[in-house]
């Protein structure tokens, strides 16, 4: 097996762990507040990275630290709205709507990076928001579920902005140092949010600790580490197609772990949204192949 194939499989494993984290976190939020969960989750992740870090990774240059903390703030916004949204909507819906960042990213890239938006990007955007309307605006959807879906949509936008920011500002930075300070940034802003959020910390019990450690190790450290290495061997456009598996794994794991029942609107709307993610990812993949063919 060559390295490209191996890391494609590893990226699929990453998307599996990302998907599984949705029902695990939702079940933990029965006991603990979203900001406290995030704060301790990323504190654990920061601690693990500090232990694993090379000396140069932590003693990074000032520019790496500042850029990492700014990216960490944007990442915090994504995680915060996603986790708060999970209190109101289902784990399956949260996983599907979070994936909308794949569709929003080309639009953010156009506004922020001045990158071209293709027709298929526009088609995918219309499809994605149509699927979101089907999922959230049906007669059976309660106001709480709609609030959760709206918060999760904000999360998707924040993730797209964060990815665009990272793409623009991190090409010449130390990747390990940047990742460390980005995770530290999420930790800091999560702790800042605890006193200003209603409800306090909540209860830290055995399941909550398990959820914090699991998401820190597999959803953060393992995922970021594998993704960073994998993108050396796997084209970003191909990785984007693999990442579409995240909402699928989220829906399946929500049924298996949390015994959620997927209604017809969620199945139909979710399918439309996943297809939209696949459309825009495949379009980028095919465009990259055409560009290579033109250059050869």
Secondary structure by P-SEA (a helix, b strand, c coil): ccaaaaaaaaaaaaaaaaaaaaaaaaaaaccccaaaaaaaaaaaaaaaaaaacccccccccaaaaaaaaaaaaaaaaaaaaaaaaaacccaaaaaaaaaccccaaaaaaaacccccccaaaaaaaaaaaaaaaaacccccccaaaaaaaaaaaaaaaaaaaaaaaaacccccccaaaaaaaaaaaaaaaaaaaccccccccccccaaaaaaaaaaaacccaaaaaaaaaaaacccaaaaaaaacaaaaaaaaaaaacccccccaaaaaaaaaaaaaaaaaaaaaaaaaaaaaaaac
